[in-house]
Amino acid sequence: MHQPITVYGTTWCGDCRRALRLLDQHQAQYHYVDIEIDDGAREYVERLNQGYQSVPTILFPDGSVLVEPSVAMLTQKLILLKP
C-alpha cells in the first residue's frame, strides 16, 4: 500500500482501538485523526455518515470507505489492498 489509510475516530471508542490494532497487525500505513480534536474532521465524518459521528470511519486509497467495520470486513479489505 503506497498511500496511507485514514482512520477517523475518538480516544474513547473501543471499535477504533480494535481497528487500529488490526491495521498494525497487517503492517498497514495509516493516519489517525481524532474527531474530538479536529473540528474539520468531525464535520467531514458527519457529512459522510448522514449527520452521524460514526467511528471508526476508515478511508482507503482506492476511494472506498468502511464505517464501523467488523474485524472480518476490515481484514478482508486489508487483504485485498495488498500487492
mmCIF file of the N, C-alpha and C atoms, coordinates in Angstrom:
data_MODEL
# 
_entry.id   MODEL 
# 
loop_
_atom_site.group_PDB 
_atom_site.id 
_atom_site.type_symbol 
_atom_site.label_atom_id 
_atom_site.label_alt_id 
_atom_site.label_comp_id 
_atom_site.label_asym_id 
_atom_site.label_entity_id 
_atom_site.label_seq_id 
_atom_site.pdbx_PDB_ins_code 
_atom_site.Cartn_x 
_atom_site.Cartn_y 
_atom_site.Cartn_z 
_atom_site.occupancy 
_atom_site.B_iso_or_equiv 
_atom_site.pdbx_formal_charge 
_atom_site.auth_seq_id 
_atom_site.auth_comp_id 
_atom_site.auth_asym_id 
_atom_site.auth_atom_id 
_atom_site.pdbx_PDB_model_num 
ATOM 1   N N  . MET A 1 1  ? 0.847   -1.173 0.000  1.00 0.00 ? 1  MET A N  1 
ATOM 2   C CA . MET A 1 1  ? 0.000   0.000  0.000  1.00 0.00 ? 1  MET A CA 1 
ATOM 3   C C  . MET A 1 1  ? 0.890   1.232  0.000  1.00 0.00 ? 1  MET A C  1 
ATOM 4   N N  . HIS A 1 2  ? 0.697   2.123  -0.932 1.00 0.00 ? 2  HIS A N  1 
ATOM 5   C CA . HIS A 1 2  ? 1.554   3.287  -1.044 1.00 0.00 ? 2  HIS A CA 1 
ATOM 6   C C  . HIS A 1 2  ? 0.981   4.476  -0.295 1.00 0.00 ? 2  HIS A C  1 
ATOM 7   N N  . GLN A 1 3  ? -0.283  4.774  -0.502 1.00 0.00 ? 3  GLN A N  1 
ATOM 8   C CA . GLN A 1 3  ? -0.913  5.870  0.209  1.00 0.00 ? 3  GLN A CA 1 
ATOM 9   C C  . GLN A 1 3  ? -1.445  5.338  1.533  1.00 0.00 ? 3  GLN A C  1 
ATOM 10  N N  . PRO A 1 4  ? -1.370  6.145  2.579  1.00 0.00 ? 4  PRO A N  1 
ATOM 11  C CA . PRO A 1 4  ? -1.886  5.650  3.849  1.00 0.00 ? 4  PRO A CA 1 
ATOM 12  C C  . PRO A 1 4  ? -3.410  5.635  3.895  1.00 0.00 ? 4  PRO A C  1 
ATOM 13  N N  . ILE A 1 5  ? -3.897  4.789  4.734  1.00 0.00 ? 5  ILE A N  1 
ATOM 14  C CA . ILE A 1 5  ? -5.312  4.717  5.069  1.00 0.00 ? 5  ILE A CA 1 
ATOM 15  C C  . ILE A 1 5  ? -5.552  5.830  6.082  1.00 0.00 ? 5  ILE A C  1 
ATOM 16  N N  . THR A 1 6  ? -6.731  6.436  6.068  1.00 0.00 ? 6  THR A N  1 
ATOM 17  C CA . THR A 1 6  ? -7.069  7.441  7.068  1.00 0.00 ? 6  THR A CA 1 
ATOM 18  C C  . THR A 1 6  ? -8.162  6.882  7.957  1.00 0.00 ? 6  THR A C  1 
ATOM 19  N N  . VAL A 1 7  ? -7.900  6.896  9.259  1.00 0.00 ? 7  VAL A N  1 
ATOM 20  C CA . VAL A 1 7  ? -8.859  6.399  10.246 1.00 0.00 ? 7  VAL A CA 1 
ATOM 21  C C  . VAL A 1 7  ? -9.349  7.586  11.062 1.00 0.00 ? 7  VAL A C  1 
ATOM 22  N N  . TYR A 1 8  ? -10.652 7.827  11.025 1.00 0.00 ? 8  TYR A N  1 
ATOM 23  C CA . TYR A 1 8  ? -11.271 8.867  11.847 1.00 0.00 ? 8  TYR A CA 1 
ATOM 24  C C  . TYR A 1 8  ? -11.885 8.171  13.052 1.00 0.00 ? 8  TYR A C  1 
ATOM 25  N N  . GLY A 1 9  ? -11.527 8.647  14.241 1.00 0.00 ? 9  GLY A N  1 
ATOM 26  C CA . GLY A 1 9  ? -12.046 8.005  15.442 1.00 0.00 ? 9  GLY A CA 1 
ATOM 27  C C  . GLY A 1 9  ? -11.962 8.919  16.643 1.00 0.00 ? 9  GLY A C  1 
ATOM 28  N N  . THR A 1 10 ? -12.135 8.314  17.826 1.00 0.00 ? 10 THR A N  1 
ATOM 29  C CA . THR A 1 10 ? -12.034 9.018  19.096 1.00 0.00 ? 10 THR A CA 1 
ATOM 30  C C  . THR A 1 10 ? -11.243 8.148  20.065 1.00 0.00 ? 10 THR A C  1 
ATOM 31  N N  . THR A 1 11 ? -10.719 8.773  21.106 1.00 0.00 ? 11 THR A N  1 
ATOM 32  C CA . THR A 1 11 ? -9.924  8.027  22.074 1.00 0.00 ? 11 THR A CA 1 
ATOM 33  C C  . THR A 1 11 ? -10.781 7.076  22.905 1.00 0.00 ? 11 THR A C  1 
ATOM 34  N N  . TRP A 1 12 ? -12.051 7.387  23.117 1.00 0.00 ? 12 TRP A N  1 
ATOM 35  C CA . TRP A 1 12 ? -12.919 6.550  23.955 1.00 0.00 ? 12 TRP A CA 1 
ATOM 36  C C  . TRP A 1 12 ? -13.549 5.385  23.195 1.00 0.00 ? 12 TRP A C  1 
ATOM 37  N N  . CYS A 1 13 ? -13.347 5.309  21.911 1.00 0.00 ? 13 CYS A N  1 
ATOM 38  C CA . CYS A 1 13 ? -14.017 4.326  21.049 1.00 0.00 ? 13 CYS A CA 1 
ATOM 39  C C  . CYS A 1 13 ? -13.253 2.995  21.023 1.00 0.00 ? 13 CYS A C  1 
ATOM 40  N N  . GLY A 1 14 ? -13.842 1.962  21.618 1.00 0.00 ? 14 GLY A N  1 
ATOM 41  C CA . GLY A 1 14 ? -13.233 0.637  21.610 1.00 0.00 ? 14 GLY A CA 1 
ATOM 42  C C  . GLY A 1 14 ? -13.095 0.062  20.215 1.00 0.00 ? 14 GLY A C  1 
ATOM 43  N N  . ASP A 1 15 ? -14.089 0.306  19.357 1.00 0.00 ? 15 ASP A N  1 
ATOM 44  C CA . ASP A 1 15 ? -14.017 -0.178 17.979 1.00 0.00 ? 15 ASP A CA 1 
ATOM 45  C C  . ASP A 1 15 ? -12.874 0.488  17.220 1.00 0.00 ? 15 ASP A C  1 
ATOM 46  N N  . CYS A 1 16 ? -12.600 1.753  17.546 1.00 0.00 ? 16 CYS A N  1 
ATOM 47  C CA . CYS A 1 16 ? -11.485 2.462  16.910 1.00 0.00 ? 16 CYS A CA 1 
ATOM 48  C C  . CYS A 1 16 ? -10.163 1.830  17.320 1.00 0.00 ? 16 CYS A C  1 
ATOM 49  N N  . ARG A 1 17 ? -10.007 1.551  18.604 1.00 0.00 ? 17 ARG A N  1 
ATOM 50  C CA . ARG A 1 17 ? -8.776  0.913  19.084 1.00 0.00 ? 17 ARG A CA 1 
ATOM 51  C C  . ARG A 1 17 ? -8.600  -0.460 18.440 1.00 0.00 ? 17 ARG A C  1 
ATOM 52  N N  . ARG A 1 18 ? -9.680  -1.212 18.313 1.00 0.00 ? 18 ARG A N  1 
ATOM 53  C CA . ARG A 1 18 ? -9.615  -2.534 17.685 1.00 0.00 ? 18 ARG A CA 1 
ATOM 54  C C  . ARG A 1 18 ? -9.180  -2.407 16.226 1.00 0.00 ? 18 ARG A C  1 
ATOM 55  N N  . ALA A 1 19 ? -9.727  -1.433 15.501 1.00 0.00 ? 19 ALA A N  1 
ATOM 56  C CA . ALA A 1 19 ? -9.366  -1.229 14.095 1.00 0.00 ? 19 ALA A CA 1 
ATOM 57  C C  . ALA A 1 19 ? -7.889  -0.849 13.969 1.00 0.00 ? 19 ALA A C  1 
ATOM 58  N N  . LEU A 1 20 ? -7.405  0.014  14.854 1.00 0.00 ? 20 LEU A N  1 
ATOM 59  C CA . LEU A 1 20 ? -6.004  0.421  14.805 1.00 0.00 ? 20 LEU A CA 1 
ATOM 60  C C  . LEU A 1 20 ? -5.077  -0.764 15.096 1.00 0.00 ? 20 LEU A C  1 
ATOM 61  N N  . ARG A 1 21 ? -5.444  -1.613 16.056 1.00 0.00 ? 21 ARG A N  1 
ATOM 62  C CA . ARG A 1 21 ? -4.646  -2.808 16.343 1.00 0.00 ? 21 ARG A CA 1 
ATOM 63  C C  . ARG A 1 21 ? -4.585  -3.724 15.126 1.00 0.00 ? 21 ARG A C  1 
ATOM 64  N N  . LEU A 1 22 ? -5.719  -3.874 14.439 1.00 0.00 ? 22 LEU A N  1 
ATOM 65  C CA . LEU A 1 22 ? -5.767  -4.731 13.256 1.00 0.00 ? 22 LEU A CA 1 
ATOM 66  C C  . LEU A 1 22 ? -4.904  -4.152 12.137 1.00 0.00 ? 22 LEU A C  1 
ATOM 67  N N  . LEU A 1 23 ? -4.953  -2.852 11.949 1.00 0.00 ? 23 LEU A N  1 
ATOM 68  C CA . LEU A 1 23 ? -4.106  -2.205 10.943 1.00 0.00 ? 23 LEU A CA 1 
ATOM 69  C C  . LEU A 1 23 ? -2.630  -2.410 11.281 1.00 0.00 ? 23 LEU A C  1 
ATOM 70  N N  . ASP A 1 24 ? -2.294  -2.288 12.564 1.00 0.00 ? 24 ASP A N  1 
ATOM 71  C CA . ASP A 1 24 ? -0.916  -2.520 12.986 1.00 0.00 ? 24 ASP A CA 1 
ATOM 72  C C  . ASP A 1 24 ? -0.495  -3.967 12.711 1.00 0.00 ? 24 ASP A C  1 
ATOM 73  N N  . GLN A 1 25 ? -1.374  -4.917 13.017 1.00 0.00 ? 25 GLN A N  1 
ATOM 74  C CA . GLN A 1 25 ? -1.071  -6.331 12.790 1.00 0.00 ? 25 GLN A CA 1 
ATOM 75  C C  . GLN A 1 25 ? -0.802  -6.621 11.318 1.00 0.00 ? 25 GLN A C  1 
ATOM 76  N N  . HIS A 1 26 ? -1.494  -5.904 10.432 1.00 0.00 ? 26 HIS A N  1 
ATOM 77  C CA . HIS A 1 26 ? -1.320  -6.090 8.991  1.00 0.00 ? 26 HIS A CA 1 
ATOM 78  C C  . HIS A 1 26 ? -0.230  -5.173 8.435  1.00 0.00 ? 26 HIS A C  1 
ATOM 79  N N  . GLN A 1 27 ? 0.438   -4.450 9.318  1.00 0.00 ? 27 GLN A N  1 
ATOM 80  C CA . GLN A 1 27 ? 1.508   -3.525 8.946  1.00 0.00 ? 27 GLN A CA 1 
ATOM 81  C C  . GLN A 1 27 ? 1.056   -2.523 7.881  1.00 0.00 ? 27 GLN A C  1 
ATOM 82  N N  . ALA A 1 28 ? -0.183  -2.087 8.021  1.00 0.00 ? 28 ALA A N  1 
ATOM 83  C CA . ALA A 1 28 ? -0.746  -1.107 7.092  1.00 0.00 ? 28 ALA A CA 1 
ATOM 84  C C  . ALA A 1 28 ? -0.302  0.302  7.505  1.00 0.00 ? 28 ALA A C  1 
ATOM 85  N N  . GLN A 1 29 ? -0.008  1.124  6.513  1.00 0.00 ? 29 GLN A N  1 
ATOM 86  C CA . GLN A 1 29 ? 0.294   2.530  6.780  1.00 0.00 ? 29 GLN A CA 1 
ATOM 87  C C  . GLN A 1 29 ? -1.034  3.246  6.943  1.00 0.00 ? 29 GLN A C  1 
ATOM 88  N N  . TYR A 1 30 ? -1.163  4.002  8.032  1.00 0.00 ? 30 TYR A N  1 
ATOM 89  C CA . TYR A 1 30 ? -2.402  4.743  8.239  1.00 0.00 ? 30 TYR A CA 1 
ATOM 90  C C  . TYR A 1 30 ? -2.121  6.039  8.972  1.00 0.00 ? 30 TYR A C  1 
ATOM 91  N N  . HIS A 1 31 ? -3.077  6.930  8.835  1.00 0.00 ? 31 HIS A N  1 
ATOM 92  C CA . HIS A 1 31 ? -3.048  8.222  9.516  1.00 0.00 ? 31 HIS A CA 1 
ATOM 93  C C  . HIS A 1 31 ? -4.294  8.253  10.388 1.00 0.00 ? 31 HIS A C  1 
ATOM 94  N N  . TYR A 1 32 ? -4.128  8.509  11.678 1.00 0.00 ? 32 TYR A N  1 
ATOM 95  C CA . TYR A 1 32 ? -5.256  8.553  12.605 1.00 0.00 ? 32 TYR A CA 1 
ATOM 96  C C  . TYR A 1 32 ? -5.638  9.998  12.864 1.00 0.00 ? 32 TYR A C  1 
ATOM 97  N N  . VAL A 1 33 ? -6.952  10.275 12.823 1.00 0.00 ? 33 VAL A N  1 
ATOM 98  C CA . VAL A 1 33 ? -7.452  11.614 13.079 1.00 0.00 ? 33 VAL A CA 1 
ATOM 99  C C  . VAL A 1 33 ? -8.522  11.521 14.165 1.00 0.00 ? 33 VAL A C  1 
ATOM 100 N N  . ASP A 1 34 ? -8.307  12.222 15.275 1.00 0.00 ? 34 ASP A N  1 
ATOM 101 C CA . ASP A 1 34 ? -9.260  12.247 16.387 1.00 0.00 ? 34 ASP A CA 1 
ATOM 102 C C  . ASP A 1 34 ? -10.304 13.330 16.088 1.00 0.00 ? 34 ASP A C  1 
ATOM 103 N N  . ILE A 1 35 ? -11.534 12.916 15.891 1.00 0.00 ? 35 ILE A N  1 
ATOM 104 C CA . ILE A 1 35 ? -12.582 13.878 15.514 1.00 0.00 ? 35 ILE A CA 1 
ATOM 105 C C  . ILE A 1 35 ? -13.014 14.761 16.679 1.00 0.00 ? 35 ILE A C  1 
ATOM 106 N N  . GLU A 1 36 ? -12.599 14.416 17.896 1.00 0.00 ? 36 GLU A N  1 
ATOM 107 C CA . GLU A 1 36 ? -12.909 15.288 19.036 1.00 0.00 ? 36 GLU A CA 1 
ATOM 108 C C  . GLU A 1 36 ? -11.942 16.459 19.126 1.00 0.00 ? 36 GLU A C  1 
ATOM 109 N N  . ILE A 1 37 ? -10.803 16.340 18.455 1.00 0.00 ? 37 ILE A N  1 
ATOM 110 C CA . ILE A 1 37 ? -9.803  17.411 18.458 1.00 0.00 ? 37 ILE A CA 1 
ATOM 111 C C  . ILE A 1 37 ? -9.877  18.230 17.175 1.00 0.00 ? 37 ILE A C  1 
ATOM 112 N N  . ASP A 1 38 ? -10.186 17.575 16.068 1.00 0.00 ? 38 ASP A N  1 
ATOM 113 C CA . ASP A 1 38 ? -10.190 18.210 14.751 1.00 0.00 ? 38 ASP A CA 1 
ATOM 114 C C  . ASP A 1 38 ? -11.629 18.454 14.297 1.00 0.00 ? 38 ASP A C  1 
ATOM 115 N N  . ASP A 1 39 ? -12.080 19.706 14.408 1.00 0.00 ? 39 ASP A N  1 
ATOM 116 C CA . ASP A 1 39 ? -13.461 20.041 14.052 1.00 0.00 ? 39 ASP A CA 1 
ATOM 117 C C  . ASP A 1 39 ? -13.760 19.767 12.582 1.00 0.00 ? 39 ASP A C  1 
ATOM 118 N N  . GLY A 1 40 ? -12.796 20.056 11.709 1.00 0.00 ? 40 GLY A N  1 
ATOM 119 C CA . GLY A 1 40 ? -12.989 19.806 10.284 1.00 0.00 ? 40 GLY A CA 1 
ATOM 120 C C  . GLY A 1 40 ? -13.180 18.326 10.005 1.00 0.00 ? 40 GLY A C  1 
ATOM 121 N N  . ALA A 1 41 ? -12.427 17.493 10.706 1.00 0.00 ? 41 ALA A N  1 
ATOM 122 C CA . ALA A 1 41 ? -12.558 16.040 10.541 1.00 0.00 ? 41 ALA A CA 1 
ATOM 123 C C  . ALA A 1 41 ? -13.915 15.563 11.042 1.00 0.00 ? 41 ALA A C  1 
ATOM 124 N N  . ARG A 1 42 ? -14.364 16.108 12.172 1.00 0.00 ? 42 ARG A N  1 
ATOM 125 C CA . ARG A 1 42 ? -15.689 15.734 12.696 1.00 0.00 ? 42 ARG A CA 1 
ATOM 126 C C  . ARG A 1 42 ? -16.790 16.092 11.691 1.00 0.00 ? 42 ARG A C  1 
ATOM 127 N N  . GLU A 1 43 ? -16.705 17.271 11.120 1.00 0.00 ? 43 GLU A N  1 
ATOM 128 C CA . GLU A 1 43 ? -17.691 17.692 10.124 1.00 0.00 ? 43 GLU A CA 1 
ATOM 129 C C  . GLU A 1 43 ? -17.631 16.792 8.892  1.00 0.00 ? 43 GLU A C  1 
ATOM 130 N N  . TYR A 1 44 ? -16.439 16.398 8.483  1.00 0.00 ? 44 TYR A N  1 
ATOM 131 C CA . TYR A 1 44 ? -16.262 15.515 7.334  1.00 0.00 ? 44 TYR A CA 1 
ATOM 132 C C  . TYR A 1 44 ? -16.909 14.156 7.607  1.00 0.00 ? 44 TYR A C  1 
ATOM 133 N N  . VAL A 1 45 ? -16.666 13.600 8.789  1.00 0.00 ? 45 VAL A N  1 
ATOM 134 C CA . VAL A 1 45 ? -17.263 12.313 9.164  1.00 0.00 ? 45 VAL A CA 1 
ATOM 135 C C  . VAL A 1 45 ? -18.794 12.431 9.190  1.00 0.00 ? 45 VAL A C  1 
ATOM 136 N N  . GLU A 1 46 ? -19.302 13.525 9.711  1.00 0.00 ? 46 GLU A N  1 
ATOM 137 C CA . GLU A 1 46 ? -20.759 13.726 9.738  1.00 0.00 ? 46 GLU A CA 1 
ATOM 138 C C  . GLU A 1 46 ? -21.332 13.807 8.328  1.00 0.00 ? 46 GLU A C  1 
ATOM 139 N N  . ARG A 1 47 ? -20.629 14.475 7.412  1.00 0.00 ? 47 ARG A N  1 
ATOM 140 C CA . ARG A 1 47 ? -21.109 14.549 6.023  1.00 0.00 ? 47 ARG A CA 1 
ATOM 141 C C  . ARG A 1 47 ? -21.125 13.160 5.390  1.00 0.00 ? 47 ARG A C  1 
ATOM 142 N N  . LEU A 1 48 ? -20.068 12.379 5.619  1.00 0.00 ? 48 LEU A N  1 
ATOM 143 C CA . LEU A 1 48 ? -20.006 11.028 5.049  1.00 0.00 ? 48 LEU A CA 1 
ATOM 144 C C  . LEU A 1 48 ? -21.094 10.115 5.601  1.00 0.00 ? 48 LEU A C  1 
ATOM 145 N N  . ASN A 1 49 ? -21.495 10.359 6.854  1.00 0.00 ? 49 ASN A N  1 
ATOM 146 C CA . ASN A 1 49 ? -22.407 9.453  7.553  1.00 0.00 ? 49 ASN A CA 1 
ATOM 147 C C  . ASN A 1 49 ? -23.771 10.078 7.840  1.00 0.00 ? 49 ASN A C  1 
ATOM 148 N N  . GLN A 1 50 ? -24.248 10.900 6.925  1.00 0.00 ? 50 GLN A N  1 
ATOM 149 C CA . GLN A 1 50 ? -25.575 11.497 7.004  1.00 0.00 ? 50 GLN A CA 1 
ATOM 150 C C  . GLN A 1 50 ? -25.872 12.140 8.365  1.00 0.00 ? 50 GLN A C  1 
ATOM 151 N N  . GLY A 1 51 ? -24.904 12.905 8.868  1.00 0.00 ? 51 GLY A N  1 
ATOM 152 C CA . GLY A 1 51 ? -25.100 13.649 10.098 1.00 0.00 ? 51 GLY A CA 1 
ATOM 153 C C  . GLY A 1 51 ? -24.647 12.931 11.360 1.00 0.00 ? 51 GLY A C  1 
ATOM 154 N N  . TYR A 1 52 ? -24.223 11.700 11.252 1.00 0.00 ? 52 TYR A N  1 
ATOM 155 C CA . TYR A 1 52 ? -23.792 10.940 12.423 1.00 0.00 ? 52 TYR A CA 1 
ATOM 156 C C  . TYR A 1 52 ? -22.275 10.970 12.569 1.00 0.00 ? 52 TYR A C  1 
ATOM 157 N N  . GLN A 1 53 ? -21.829 10.944 13.815 1.00 0.00 ? 53 GLN A N  1 
ATOM 158 C CA . GLN A 1 53 ? -20.392 10.865 14.107 1.00 0.00 ? 53 GLN A CA 1 
ATOM 159 C C  . GLN A 1 53 ? -20.018 9.400  14.269 1.00 0.00 ? 53 GLN A C  1 
ATOM 160 N N  . SER A 1 54 ? -20.229 8.613  13.246 1.00 0.00 ? 54 SER A N  1 
ATOM 161 C CA . SER A 1 54 ? -19.961 7.179  13.284 1.00 0.00 ? 54 SER A CA 1 
ATOM 162 C C  . SER A 1 54 ? -18.467 6.931  13.179 1.00 0.00 ? 54 SER A C  1 
ATOM 163 N N  . VAL A 1 55 ? -17.917 6.261  14.200 1.00 0.00 ? 55 VAL A N  1 
ATOM 164 C CA . VAL A 1 55 ? -16.492 5.947  14.207 1.00 0.00 ? 55 VAL A CA 1 
ATOM 165 C C  . VAL A 1 55 ? -16.292 4.496  14.595 1.00 0.00 ? 55 VAL A C  1 
ATOM 166 N N  . PRO A 1 56 ? -15.280 3.866  14.080 1.00 0.00 ? 56 PRO A N  1 
ATOM 167 C CA . PRO A 1 56 ? -14.332 4.438  13.147 1.00 0.00 ? 56 PRO A CA 1 
ATOM 168 C C  . PRO A 1 56 ? -14.907 4.563  11.748 1.00 0.00 ? 56 PRO A C  1 
ATOM 169 N N  . THR A 1 57 ? -14.545 5.625  11.072 1.00 0.00 ? 57 THR A N  1 
ATOM 170 C CA . THR A 1 57 ? -14.786 5.784  9.648  1.00 0.00 ? 57 THR A CA 1 
ATOM 171 C C  . THR A 1 57 ? -13.409 5.699  9.004  1.00 0.00 ? 57 THR A C  1 
ATOM 172 N N  . ILE A 1 58 ? -13.245 4.741  8.108  1.00 0.00 ? 58 ILE A N  1 
ATOM 173 C CA . ILE A 1 58 ? -11.932 4.449  7.548  1.00 0.00 ? 58 ILE A CA 1 
ATOM 174 C C  . ILE A 1 58 ? -11.955 4.668  6.040  1.00 0.00 ? 58 ILE A C  1 
ATOM 175 N N  . LEU A 1 59 ? -11.084 5.557  5.561  1.00 0.00 ? 59 LEU A N  1 
ATOM 176 C CA . LEU A 1 59 ? -10.967 5.857  4.133  1.00 0.00 ? 59 LEU A CA 1 
ATOM 177 C C  . LEU A 1 59 ? -9.737  5.155  3.580  1.00 0.00 ? 59 LEU A C  1 
ATOM 178 N N  . PHE A 1 60 ? -9.897  4.546  2.413  1.00 0.00 ? 60 PHE A N  1 
ATOM 179 C CA . PHE A 1 60 ? -8.824  3.783  1.787  1.00 0.00 ? 60 PHE A CA 1 
ATOM 180 C C  . PHE A 1 60 ? -8.328  4.494  0.534  1.00 0.00 ? 60 PHE A C  1 
ATOM 181 N N  . PRO A 1 61 ? -7.084  4.212  0.142  1.00 0.00 ? 61 PRO A N  1 
ATOM 182 C CA . PRO A 1 61 ? -6.500  4.872  -1.034 1.00 0.00 ? 61 PRO A CA 1 
ATOM 183 C C  . PRO A 1 61 ? -7.304  4.660  -2.318 1.00 0.00 ? 61 PRO A C  1 
ATOM 184 N N  . ASP A 1 62 ? -8.084  3.572  -2.404 1.00 0.00 ? 62 ASP A N  1 
ATOM 185 C CA . ASP A 1 62 ? -8.883  3.324  -3.600 1.00 0.00 ? 62 ASP A CA 1 
ATOM 186 C C  . ASP A 1 62 ? -10.189 4.108  -3.611 1.00 0.00 ? 62 ASP A C  1 
ATOM 187 N N  . GLY A 1 63 ? -10.410 4.945  -2.573 1.00 0.00 ? 63 GLY A N  1 
ATOM 188 C CA . GLY A 1 63 ? -11.613 5.764  -2.501 1.00 0.00 ? 63 GLY A CA 1 
ATOM 189 C C  . GLY A 1 63 ? -12.753 5.126  -1.734 1.00 0.00 ? 63 GLY A C  1 
ATOM 190 N N  . SER A 1 64 ? -12.591 3.879  -1.329 1.00 0.00 ? 64 SER A N  1 
ATOM 191 C CA . SER A 1 64 ? -13.660 3.213  -0.589 1.00 0.00 ? 64 SER A CA 1 
ATOM 192 C C  . SER A 1 64 ? -13.629 3.634  0.879  1.00 0.00 ? 64 SER A C  1 
ATOM 193 N N  . VAL A 1 65 ? -14.774 3.429  1.543  1.00 0.00 ? 65 VAL A N  1 
ATOM 194 C CA . VAL A 1 65 ? -14.937 3.822  2.935  1.00 0.00 ? 65 VAL A CA 1 
ATOM 195 C C  . VAL A 1 65 ? -15.594 2.670  3.689  1.00 0.00 ? 65 VAL A C  1 
ATOM 196 N N  . LEU A 1 66 ? -15.079 2.386  4.882  1.00 0.00 ? 66 LEU A N  1 
ATOM 197 C CA . LEU A 1 66 ? -15.742 1.448  5.786  1.00 0.00 ? 66 LEU A CA 1 
ATOM 198 C C  . LEU A 1 66 ? -16.119 2.218  7.046  1.00 0.00 ? 66 LEU A C  1 
ATOM 199 N N  . VAL A 1 67 ? -17.361 2.032  7.488  1.00 0.00 ? 67 VAL A N  1 
ATOM 200 C CA . VAL A 1 67 ? -17.844 2.692  8.692  1.00 0.00 ? 67 VAL A CA 1 
ATOM 201 C C  . VAL A 1 67 ? -18.190 1.609  9.712  1.00 0.00 ? 67 VAL A C  1 
ATOM 202 N N  . GLU A 1 68 ? -17.582 1.720  10.880 1.00 0.00 ? 68 GLU A N  1 
ATOM 203 C CA . GLU A 1 68 ? -17.782 0.756  11.961 1.00 0.00 ? 68 GLU A CA 1 
ATOM 204 C C  . GLU A 1 68 ? -17.662 -0.686 11.444 1.00 0.00 ? 68 GLU A C  1 
ATOM 205 N N  . PRO A 1 69 ? -16.572 -1.003 10.735 1.00 0.00 ? 69 PRO A N  1 
ATOM 206 C CA . PRO A 1 69 ? -16.460 -2.336 10.150 1.00 0.00 ? 69 PRO A CA 1 
ATOM 207 C C  . PRO A 1 69 ? -16.208 -3.416 11.202 1.00 0.00 ? 69 PRO A C  1 
ATOM 208 N N  . SER A 1 70 ? -16.679 -4.604 10.908 1.00 0.00 ? 70 SER A N  1 
ATOM 209 C CA . SER A 1 70 ? -16.347 -5.749 11.748 1.00 0.00 ? 70 SER A CA 1 
ATOM 210 C C  . SER A 1 70 ? -14.887 -6.115 11.499 1.00 0.00 ? 70 SER A C  1 
ATOM 211 N N  . VAL A 1 71 ? -14.342 -6.955 12.371 1.00 0.00 ? 71 VAL A N  1 
ATOM 212 C CA . VAL A 1 71 ? -12.973 -7.431 12.186 1.00 0.00 ? 71 VAL A CA 1 
ATOM 213 C C  . VAL A 1 71 ? -12.856 -8.138 10.840 1.00 0.00 ? 71 VAL A C  1 
ATOM 214 N N  . ALA A 1 72 ? -13.838 -8.970 10.514 1.00 0.00 ? 72 ALA A N  1 
ATOM 215 C CA . ALA A 1 72 ? -13.808 -9.715 9.248  1.00 0.00 ? 72 ALA A CA 1 
ATOM 216 C C  . ALA A 1 72 ? -13.833 -8.780 8.046  1.00 0.00 ? 72 ALA A C  1 
ATOM 217 N N  . MET A 1 73 ? -14.685 -7.743 8.090  1.00 0.00 ? 73 MET A N  1 
ATOM 218 C CA . MET A 1 73 ? -14.769 -6.813 6.963  1.00 0.00 ? 73 MET A CA 1 
ATOM 219 C C  . MET A 1 73 ? -13.457 -6.066 6.766  1.00 0.00 ? 73 MET A C  1 
ATOM 220 N N  . LEU A 1 74 ? -12.870 -5.583 7.864  1.00 0.00 ? 74 LEU A N  1 
ATOM 221 C CA . LEU A 1 74 ? -11.634 -4.823 7.759  1.00 0.00 ? 74 LEU A CA 1 
ATOM 222 C C  . LEU A 1 74 ? -10.480 -5.725 7.327  1.00 0.00 ? 74 LEU A C  1 
ATOM 223 N N  . THR A 1 75 ? -10.434 -6.932 7.851  1.00 0.00 ? 75 THR A N  1 
ATOM 224 C CA . THR A 1 75 ? -9.393  -7.878 7.446  1.00 0.00 ? 75 THR A CA 1 
ATOM 225 C C  . THR A 1 75 ? -9.477  -8.173 5.959  1.00 0.00 ? 75 THR A C  1 
ATOM 226 N N  . GLN A 1 76 ? -10.686 -8.419 5.469  1.00 0.00 ? 76 GLN A N  1 
ATOM 227 C CA . GLN A 1 76 ? -10.866 -8.708 4.044  1.00 0.00 ? 76 GLN A CA 1 
ATOM 228 C C  . GLN A 1 76 ? -10.402 -7.533 3.192  1.00 0.00 ? 76 GLN A C  1 
ATOM 229 N N  . LYS A 1 77 ? -10.737 -6.327 3.598  1.00 0.00 ? 77 LYS A N  1 
ATOM 230 C CA . LYS A 1 77 ? -10.334 -5.144 2.838  1.00 0.00 ? 77 LYS A CA 1 
ATOM 231 C C  . LYS A 1 77 ? -8.810  -5.001 2.839  1.00 0.00 ? 77 LYS A C  1 
ATOM 232 N N  . LEU A 1 78 ? -8.169  -5.241 3.961  1.00 0.00 ? 78 LEU A N  1 
ATOM 233 C CA . LEU A 1 78 ? -6.717  -5.134 4.025  1.00 0.00 ? 78 LEU A CA 1 
ATOM 234 C C  . LEU A 1 78 ? -6.040  -6.179 3.153  1.00 0.00 ? 78 LEU A C  1 
ATOM 235 N N  . ILE A 1 79 ? -6.589  -7.362 3.101  1.00 0.00 ? 79 ILE A N  1 
ATOM 236 C CA . ILE A 1 79 ? -6.040  -8.414 2.248  1.00 0.00 ? 79 ILE A CA 1 
ATOM 237 C C  . ILE A 1 79 ? -6.164  -8.024 0.778  1.00 0.00 ? 79 ILE A C  1 
ATOM 238 N N  . LEU A 1 80 ? -7.282  -7.432 0.406  1.00 0.00 ? 80 LEU A N  1 
ATOM 239 C CA . LEU A 1 80 ? -7.494  -7.006 -0.986 1.00 0.00 ? 80 LEU A CA 1 
ATOM 240 C C  . LEU A 1 80 ? -6.550  -5.890 -1.391 1.00 0.00 ? 80 LEU A C  1 
ATOM 241 N N  . LEU A 1 81 ? -6.124  -5.071 -0.454 1.00 0.00 ? 81 LEU A N  1 
ATOM 242 C CA . LEU A 1 81 ? -5.245  -3.943 -0.774 1.00 0.00 ? 81 LEU A CA 1 
ATOM 243 C C  . LEU A 1 81 ? -3.788  -4.340 -0.927 1.00 0.00 ? 81 LEU A C  1 
ATOM 244 N N  . LYS A 1 82 ? -3.425  -5.503 -0.422 1.00 0.00 ? 82 LYS A N  1 
ATOM 245 C CA . LYS A 1 82 ? -2.010  -5.914 -0.504 1.00 0.00 ? 82 LYS A CA 1 
ATOM 246 C C  . LYS A 1 82 ? -1.646  -6.221 -1.958 1.00 0.00 ? 82 LYS A C  1 
ATOM 247 N N  . PRO A 1 83 ? -0.419  -5.819 -2.337 1.00 0.00 ? 83 PRO A N  1 
ATOM 248 C CA . PRO A 1 83 ? 0.017   -6.051 -3.718 1.00 0.00 ? 83 PRO A CA 1 
ATOM 249 C C  . PRO A 1 83 ? 0.236   -7.529 -4.007 1.00 0.00 ? 83 PRO A C  1 
# 
